[in-house]
Amino acid sequence: MAWAILFIAGLLEVVWALLMKQSLGFTRLWPSVGTIVFMFGSFGLLSIAMRSLPLGTSYTIWTGIGAVGAFTIGIAVLGEQLSAMRLIAAAMIVGGIVLMTLSSDA
C-alpha cells in the first residue's frame, strides 16, 4: 500500500508543479490556491509512505516521479522543447528510480 501512496504523492507533485507555473509567480489566485492544496496533499501522502518505506527510497522516487512527470507535462501541455539531451536526462532519472526501487528492502 505504501508504494501506491508514494506513486500518488508523486503524481500530486506533478500537478502542483504545473499549477505553480500557471500561477505566474503566485499572482493568479486559483492556480496559487491549487498549488498549495496539491502541495500539502503530496507532502502528506509522502509522509504516510515514509512510515514504512526508507527515507532515501521514498524521497528519491517521489522527486523522480515529479521531475519526469513535470518534464513530460511541460512538453505535452506547455509546448516546452524536446531534445535528445533532455530525453537522455529523463531516461537517466527513470533508471535511477528503477534501481532505487529494486534496491529497497521494503
C-alpha positions, 0 to 999 in steps of 0.5 A, a space after each residue: 500500500 505504501 508504494 501506491 501512496 508514494 506513486 500518488 504523492 508523486 503524481 500530486 507533485 506533478 500537478 502542483 508543479 504545473 499549477 505553480 507555473 500557471 500561477 505566474 509567480 503566485 499572482 493568479 489566485 486559483 492556480 496559487 490556491 491549487 498549488 498549495 492544496 496539491 502541495 500539502 496533499 503530496 507532502 502528506 501522502 509522502 509522509 504516510 509512505 515514509 512510515 514504512 518505506 526508507 527515507 532515501 527510497 521514498 524521497 528519491 522516487 517521489 522527486 523522480 516521479 515529479 521531475 519526469 512527470 513535470 518534464 513530460 507535462 511541460 512538453 505535452 501541455 506547455 509546448 516546452 522543447 524536446 531534445 535528445 539531451 533532455 530525453 537522455 536526462 529523463 531516461 537517466 532519472 527513470 533508471 535511477 528510480 528503477 534501481 532505487 526501487 529494486 534496491 529497497 528492502 521494503 
